[in-house]
Amino acid sequence: MAKVTFKTNLQNQTSLFPYSFDHFVDDSHPVRLVNKIIDRIDISDVLSTYAGGGTSSYHPRMLLKVIIYGYLNNLYSSRKIAKALRENVHFIWLSGQQFPDYRTINYFRGKRLRSNIEAIFKQVVLLLQGEGIITLEEVFTDGTKIESVANRYTFVWKKSIEKYKAKLEEKIQAVLGEINQAIAQDNQSVKNADEKGGTINLTSEELNEKIEELNRNIKGQNIPGKVKKKIEKLQSESVPKLREYETHLQILGERNSYSKTDKDATFMRMKEDHMKNGQLKPAYNLQLSTENNFITNYTIHQNPGDTTTYQHHLNSFHEKYGFYPERSVADAGYGGLENYDFMEKHGIENYVKFNYFHKEQTKKFKTDISKPENLYYNEQEDCFICPMGQKMQPIGPGKRETRTGYEYEVTIYQTQNCSFCPLRGACHKQKGNRKIEVNKKLVSHKQKARENLTSELGRELRGRRNSEVEQTFGQLKSNKGFKRFLLRGIPKISIELGLLALAHNFQKLSKHLTERKLKGSPIGVCSHLQQILAVYYKLRYFIWPIWEKSENNPILLKISLNNNYKFKKAA
């Protein structure tokens, strides 16, 4: 029997020369890409946040590399990043064997990067553009909701606050009326007293001043103690409660809800796999624009709808790069007159769907005579032709307003007589003659969008959109596990999103460079051949029952299920 030998294991062996971690890191590892690119960008704005003096500080470039690489590896907690700096060889190499604690990492992320993360993100995107990986000429935009770190049961609803505030104001009005009546019976006068006893429009400050004025006027007077107690209770209970409701409404603004533990978060209905309609949770609406699966722009919003976020998102793109994209591609959630006008104003080609874009192509929609879109329009006479051949003449213009306050004009058309029309029930259900309102500007925008979306380029962009932003969301939320923010407030979660977008772009860039390096090389050719052989052998396995019965095959190949491709001769 041969003698068993083992390799030497000397844990306490000292090294003669200084030890280097460089040979532990592969040349094509993503950590080297992060190190190389961050060394190229300008971080002078981050350096300007250091006051100087005192002890030495960790270099911001090193901390930035470590945090981005942490996000690339799904490490979002400063404690986990600090732990990796002592245990992971790639982190140790990247930090140059420095070990900042979690407080230093968290302070750098929350304070130093607060106003500088977008500038860093912009430089990386422009670097991608300079390398020809992206062009910034087209943007694929979509939105998703990410849960806040706030407790989901700390909600404040605007309707409830308005209802309780109105009840409190009625109660205050009644109490002030009783006080004024009691003073009047004692032949006392109160300056600026309301005959009805108070006003429903009093603010907490005005109410407090009114109570102080009452106290001054009744001082030294023979006022019953019951009235004095009512005044004291009004000042001790009603004023603070009214001030609380006013604070809630000020925080809410145009929103319908917010969370007490994260006041910037709005309650939104989140999509859950186990729930049909989802669950209301404090969350933010994340808007992303991508090109070739690289994130080119990101914005965070407090309203759940996508329509009202579009202009702000494209303006953010313009602020970053100094120009608007040439083409914008998005789904029907962004289609609307306000957004179409915005794109026309800034010269952006419209590839944004509108409502009924797919539905209007169906036979059911095209044969529905109640749809104004199916009525023939005579442009010369400016009239529509109803299904029975009557002319629908314009009877006057009108002005309308969207929920966001955007005003637009419509033209109202009406038929002359629908009394004995046999198609009346199918055509319309109005009491009198049929009326329709037409927004000619919106019709023009829809026609332009329809032409663009059905063109050869439009079909290509529509096909790419599904694999652009949706795939990016899947990468961020499923593969990287980023489904909930760790920080509170829009300023801080913007930092998280910037770091997440940077990490995503670095990951995509690393994959892109690896594929480009292997393409055309012997390794790449072998890799493609292996894929072809794998498909071939799987097909052979599926046709095995038929092939086995053939009498003309001297050798039969049995392919194992684990793709080991073991060849055996037939018996």
HUBELZI-V645407 format. One record per residue. RES is the residue in one small letter. SS is DSSP state (a for helix, b for strand, c for the rest). NEAR is the number of other C-alpha atoms within 12 Angstrom. D_FIRST is the distance of its C-alpha to the first C-alpha in Angstrom with 1 decimal. Layout:
BEGIN
RES_SS_NEAR_D_FIRST ; RES_SS_NEAR_D_FIRST
END
This chain:
BEGIN
m_c_3_0.0 ; a_c_4_3.8 ; k_c_5_6.6 ; v_c_6_9.1 ; t_c_6_12.5 ; f_c_6_15.9 ; k_c_6_19.3 ; t_c_8_21.8 ; n_c_7_24.3 ; l_c_8_27.4 ; q_c_7_30.2 ; n_c_7_32.8 ; q_c_8_32.2 ; t_c_9_35.7 ; s_c_10_36.5 ; l_c_6_38.4 ; f_c_6_40.4 ; p_c_8_42.0 ; y_c_13_39.8 ; s_c_16_40.9 ; f_c_18_40.4 ; d_a_21_41.6 ; h_a_12_38.2 ; f_a_19_37.3 ; v_c_21_40.2 ; d_c_15_40.1 ; d_c_16_43.1 ; s_c_21_44.2 ; h_c_24_43.8 ; p_a_33_47.1 ; v_a_37_47.2 ; r_a_28_48.0 ; l_a_32_50.8 ; v_a_39_52.3 ; n_a_31_52.2 ; k_a_21_53.7 ; i_a_32_56.6 ; i_a_31_57.6 ; d_a_22_57.8 ; r_a_16_60.3 ; i_c_24_62.7 ; d_c_23_65.7 ; i_c_32_65.4 ; s_a_16_68.6 ; d_a_20_70.1 ; v_a_27_67.1 ; l_a_20_67.5 ; s_c_15_71.2 ; t_c_17_70.4 ; y_c_21_69.2 ; a_c_12_72.1 ; g_c_10_70.6 ; g_c_7_70.8 ; g_c_7_68.6 ; t_c_8_64.9 ; s_c_10_62.7 ; s_c_20_61.6 ; y_c_23_58.6 ; h_c_24_59.3 ; p_a_33_60.6 ; r_a_32_58.7 ; m_a_31_55.4 ; l_a_41_56.4 ; l_a_44_57.6 ; k_a_43_54.3 ; v_a_50_52.3 ; i_a_49_54.6 ; i_a_46_54.6 ; y_a_42_50.8 ; g_a_40_50.7 ; y_a_37_53.0 ; l_a_35_50.9 ; n_c_30_47.9 ; n_c_28_50.0 ; l_c_28_50.4 ; y_c_37_54.1 ; s_c_27_54.3 ; s_a_31_54.8 ; r_a_21_52.5 ; k_a_26_49.6 ; i_a_38_50.2 ; a_a_29_50.3 ; k_a_23_47.0 ; a_a_33_45.4 ; l_a_33_46.7 ; r_a_23_44.3 ; e_a_16_41.3 ; n_c_25_41.3 ; v_a_23_40.4 ; h_a_33_43.0 ; f_a_40_45.7 ; i_a_30_44.7 ; w_a_30_44.9 ; l_a_39_48.2 ; s_a_35_49.8 ; g_c_25_48.8 ; q_c_23_47.0 ; q_c_22_50.3 ; f_c_29_50.4 ; p_c_32_53.8 ; d_c_23_54.2 ; y_a_25_55.3 ; r_a_18_58.9 ; t_a_25_59.0 ; i_a_35_57.5 ; n_a_30_59.9 ; y_a_21_62.9 ; f_a_35_62.2 ; r_a_38_61.8 ; g_a_31_64.9 ; k_a_21_67.2 ; r_a_29_66.3 ; l_c_39_65.5 ; r_c_28_68.3 ; s_c_23_70.8 ; n_c_31_68.3 ; i_a_37_65.7 ; e_a_34_67.9 ; a_a_27_68.5 ; i_a_35_64.7 ; f_a_42_64.1 ; k_a_33_67.0 ; q_a_26_65.5 ; v_a_41_62.2 ; v_a_38_64.0 ; l_a_27_66.2 ; l_a_25_63.1 ; l_a_29_61.8 ; q_a_22_65.2 ; g_a_13_65.2 ; e_c_14_61.9 ; g_c_16_63.4 ; i_c_25_61.1 ; i_c_26_64.1 ; t_c_23_67.9 ; l_c_34_69.5 ; e_c_26_72.0 ; e_b_36_71.1 ; v_b_42_70.0 ; f_b_45_68.5 ; t_b_51_69.5 ; d_b_40_68.7 ; g_b_35_68.4 ; t_b_38_66.3 ; k_b_40_66.6 ; i_b_38_64.2 ; e_b_38_64.5 ; s_c_41_65.8 ; v_c_31_64.1 ; a_c_29_67.3 ; n_c_25_67.5 ; r_c_27_68.4 ; y_c_20_71.1 ; t_c_22_73.2 ; f_b_30_75.5 ; v_b_33_79.1 ; w_b_27_81.1 ; k_a_27_84.1 ; k_a_20_86.2 ; s_a_18_85.8 ; i_a_28_86.7 ; e_a_24_89.8 ; k_a_15_90.8 ; y_a_22_90.4 ; k_a_31_92.2 ; a_a_23_95.1 ; k_a_19_95.5 ; l_a_31_95.4 ; e_a_31_98.1 ; e_a_23_100.3 ; k_a_24_99.9 ; i_a_37_100.8 ; q_a_27_103.8 ; a_a_23_105.0 ; v_a_32_104.6 ; l_a_37_106.4 ; g_a_26_109.2 ; e_a_25_109.6 ; i_a_40_109.7 ; n_a_35_112.3 ; q_a_24_114.4 ; a_a_28_114.4 ; i_a_32_115.4 ; a_a_22_118.1 ; q_a_14_119.6 ; d_c_17_119.9 ; n_c_15_121.8 ; q_c_22_119.0 ; s_c_22_118.0 ; v_c_29_114.7 ; k_c_20_114.4 ; n_c_17_112.8 ; a_c_26_112.3 ; d_c_22_111.7 ; e_c_20_114.2 ; k_c_19_111.6 ; g_c_27_109.4 ; g_c_30_106.7 ; t_c_26_105.0 ; i_c_25_101.8 ; n_c_17_100.8 ; l_c_28_100.5 ; t_c_27_97.3 ; s_a_30_95.8 ; e_a_20_97.4 ; e_a_19_100.8 ; l_a_33_100.6 ; n_a_27_99.8 ; e_a_19_102.9 ; k_a_31_105.0 ; i_a_35_104.1 ; e_a_22_104.8 ; e_a_20_108.2 ; l_a_34_108.9 ; n_a_26_108.1 ; r_a_18_110.6 ; n_a_25_113.3 ; i_a_28_113.1 ; k_c_16_113.0 ; g_c_11_116.0 ; q_c_19_117.0 ; n_c_18_117.4 ; i_c_26_114.4 ; p_c_18_113.0 ; g_a_15_109.7 ; k_a_16_108.2 ; v_a_26_108.6 ; k_a_29_107.1 ; k_a_17_104.0 ; k_a_28_103.6 ; i_a_35_103.8 ; e_a_22_101.2 ; k_a_20_98.9 ; l_a_33_99.3 ; q_a_30_98.3 ; s_a_18_95.4 ; e_a_21_93.8 ; s_a_33_95.2 ; v_a_31_94.9 ; p_a_21_91.2 ; k_a_28_90.3 ; l_a_35_92.3 ; r_a_26_90.6 ; e_a_23_87.2 ; y_a_30_88.1 ; e_a_26_89.3 ; t_a_22_86.0 ; h_a_30_84.1 ; l_a_27_86.3 ; q_a_20_85.9 ; i_a_25_82.1 ; l_a_31_82.2 ; g_c_19_84.5 ; e_c_18_84.2 ; r_c_26_81.2 ; n_c_28_81.3 ; s_b_37_78.7 ; y_b_40_76.5 ; s_b_36_74.0 ; k_c_27_74.9 ; t_c_22_71.5 ; d_c_36_71.4 ; k_c_32_75.0 ; d_c_37_74.2 ; a_c_46_72.2 ; t_b_46_74.1 ; f_b_39_73.2 ; m_b_32_72.0 ; r_b_25_70.8 ; m_b_28_67.1 ; k_b_19_65.3 ; e_b_15_62.9 ; d_c_9_60.7 ; h_c_9_61.6 ; m_b_11_65.4 ; k_b_10_67.8 ; n_b_12_70.2 ; g_b_15_67.9 ; q_b_20_68.6 ; l_b_29_70.8 ; k_b_33_68.9 ; p_b_41_69.8 ; a_b_44_68.6 ; y_b_44_69.4 ; n_b_41_70.0 ; l_b_42_67.7 ; q_b_45_69.0 ; l_b_43_66.7 ; s_b_40_67.4 ; t_b_41_64.7 ; e_b_38_64.3 ; n_c_31_61.2 ; n_c_37_59.6 ; f_b_44_60.3 ; i_b_49_62.5 ; t_b_47_65.7 ; n_b_47_67.9 ; y_b_44_67.6 ; t_b_39_70.3 ; i_b_36_70.5 ; h_b_35_73.4 ; q_c_37_74.8 ; n_c_33_76.4 ; p_c_32_74.3 ; g_c_25_76.1 ; d_c_32_75.0 ; t_a_34_78.4 ; t_a_29_79.8 ; t_a_34_76.8 ; y_a_44_77.0 ; q_a_31_79.6 ; h_a_22_78.1 ; h_a_36_74.7 ; l_a_39_76.1 ; n_a_23_78.2 ; s_a_26_75.0 ; f_a_35_73.6 ; h_a_22_76.8 ; e_a_17_76.6 ; k_a_27_73.1 ; y_a_25_73.6 ; g_c_14_77.3 ; f_c_19_77.8 ; y_c_29_77.5 ; p_c_35_75.1 ; e_c_23_76.6 ; r_b_32_75.3 ; s_b_44_74.5 ; v_b_45_72.6 ; a_b_42_72.5 ; d_c_33_73.0 ; a_a_29_76.2 ; g_a_25_75.8 ; y_a_34_77.2 ; g_c_34_79.9 ; g_c_37_83.4 ; l_a_36_86.6 ; e_a_27_85.9 ; n_a_39_82.6 ; y_a_35_84.0 ; d_a_27_86.9 ; f_a_27_84.5 ; m_a_31_82.5 ; e_a_24_85.7 ; k_a_14_87.0 ; h_c_21_84.0 ; g_c_16_83.4 ; i_c_27_80.2 ; e_b_32_79.6 ; n_b_44_79.6 ; y_b_43_76.6 ; v_b_43_76.8 ; k_c_39_77.3 ; f_c_31_80.2 ; n_c_21_80.6 ; y_c_20_81.1 ; f_c_24_79.6 ; h_c_18_77.4 ; k_a_18_79.8 ; e_a_21_82.8 ; q_a_17_81.1 ; t_c_12_81.0 ; k_a_12_83.7 ; k_a_14_84.7 ; f_a_18_85.4 ; k_a_18_87.3 ; t_c_19_89.6 ; d_c_21_90.4 ; i_c_23_94.0 ; s_c_24_93.9 ; k_c_25_91.6 ; p_a_30_93.7 ; e_a_28_91.1 ; n_a_21_92.3 ; l_c_26_96.0 ; y_b_21_97.5 ; y_b_25_98.7 ; n_b_17_101.7 ; e_c_11_101.2 ; q_c_7_104.8 ; e_c_13_106.6 ; d_c_19_103.9 ; c_b_25_103.7 ; f_b_33_101.2 ; i_b_28_102.0 ; c_c_36_101.4 ; p_c_28_100.1 ; m_c_22_103.7 ; g_c_19_104.9 ; q_c_23_106.6 ; k_b_27_106.4 ; m_b_34_104.8 ; q_b_29_106.7 ; p_b_26_105.7 ; i_b_21_107.7 ; g_b_17_106.5 ; p_b_19_103.6 ; g_b_18_101.6 ; k_b_17_99.3 ; r_b_19_96.1 ; e_b_15_93.5 ; t_c_15_89.8 ; r_c_12_88.1 ; t_c_18_87.2 ; g_c_11_90.9 ; y_c_17_90.7 ; e_b_16_94.1 ; y_b_24_94.6 ; e_b_20_97.5 ; v_b_22_97.9 ; t_b_27_100.6 ; i_b_26_101.9 ; y_b_30_103.0 ; q_b_29_105.0 ; t_c_30_106.4 ; q_c_23_110.2 ; n_c_21_110.2 ; c_c_27_107.5 ; s_c_17_109.8 ; f_c_12_109.7 ; c_c_21_106.5 ; p_c_13_104.6 ; l_c_19_101.3 ; r_a_23_102.0 ; g_a_17_99.4 ; a_a_18_96.6 ; c_a_26_97.8 ; h_c_26_98.2 ; k_c_15_99.0 ; q_c_17_101.3 ; k_c_12_104.7 ; g_c_16_106.8 ; n_c_25_106.2 ; r_c_36_102.7 ; k_b_30_101.7 ; i_b_31_98.6 ; e_b_28_97.5 ; v_b_33_96.0 ; n_c_26_94.2 ; k_a_21_94.8 ; k_a_20_92.5 ; l_a_27_89.6 ; v_a_23_90.3 ; s_a_19_90.2 ; h_a_29_86.9 ; k_a_32_85.3 ; q_a_22_86.5 ; k_a_25_84.9 ; a_a_37_81.6 ; r_a_28_81.8 ; e_a_21_82.2 ; n_a_25_79.4 ; l_a_32_76.9 ; t_a_24_77.7 ; s_c_15_77.5 ; e_a_12_74.4 ; l_a_19_73.4 ; g_a_27_74.1 ; r_a_21_71.9 ; e_a_17_69.0 ; l_a_31_69.5 ; r_a_28_69.7 ; g_a_20_66.4 ; r_a_24_64.8 ; r_a_32_66.2 ; n_a_25_64.0 ; s_a_23_60.8 ; e_a_30_62.2 ; v_a_36_63.2 ; e_a_29_61.8 ; q_a_28_58.4 ; t_a_37_58.8 ; f_a_34_59.8 ; g_a_20_56.8 ; q_a_28_54.5 ; l_a_36_56.2 ; k_a_23_56.6 ; s_a_15_53.6 ; n_a_16_50.8 ; k_c_24_51.8 ; g_c_20_53.0 ; f_c_32_56.3 ; k_c_29_58.6 ; r_b_33_60.4 ; f_c_33_61.7 ; l_c_27_60.7 ; l_c_27_64.0 ; r_c_28_67.6 ; g_c_31_70.6 ; i_a_30_71.1 ; p_a_26_70.7 ; k_a_31_67.3 ; i_a_37_65.9 ; s_a_34_67.1 ; i_a_40_64.6 ; e_a_42_61.8 ; l_a_41_62.8 ; g_a_41_63.0 ; l_a_43_59.5 ; l_a_42_58.2 ; a_a_43_60.0 ; l_a_41_58.6 ; a_a_42_55.0 ; h_a_41_55.6 ; n_a_44_56.9 ; f_a_39_54.1 ; q_a_34_51.6 ; k_a_30_53.5 ; l_a_36_53.9 ; s_a_27_50.2 ; k_a_20_49.5 ; h_a_25_52.4 ; l_a_21_51.2 ; t_a_21_47.7 ; e_a_19_49.1 ; r_a_15_51.5 ; k_a_16_48.8 ; l_a_18_46.6 ; k_c_16_49.6 ; g_c_14_49.7 ; s_c_14_46.5 ; p_a_12_43.5 ; i_a_16_41.7 ; g_a_17_44.7 ; v_a_16_45.0 ; c_a_15_41.4 ; s_a_17_42.0 ; h_a_18_45.1 ; l_a_14_43.4 ; q_a_16_40.6 ; q_a_15_43.4 ; i_a_14_45.2 ; l_a_17_42.1 ; a_a_21_41.4 ; v_a_17_45.0 ; y_a_17_44.8 ; y_a_25_41.8 ; k_a_22_43.3 ; l_a_19_46.5 ; r_a_23_44.6 ; y_a_24_43.0 ; f_a_17_46.5 ; i_c_18_48.0 ; w_a_18_45.0 ; p_a_15_47.0 ; i_a_14_49.6 ; w_a_19_47.4 ; e_a_21_45.2 ; k_c_14_48.4 ; s_c_13_49.3 ; e_c_11_49.2 ; n_c_9_49.1 ; n_c_14_45.6 ; p_c_14_43.0 ; i_c_16_40.2 ; l_c_24_40.1 ; l_c_23_38.3 ; k_c_27_37.2 ; i_c_25_37.1 ; s_c_18_35.2 ; l_c_15_37.2 ; n_c_12_34.9 ; n_c_20_35.9 ; n_c_13_32.4 ; y_c_20_34.4 ; k_c_15_31.8 ; f_c_14_33.4 ; k_c_13_33.1 ; k_c_13_35.0 ; a_c_13_37.5 ; a_c_10_37.0
END
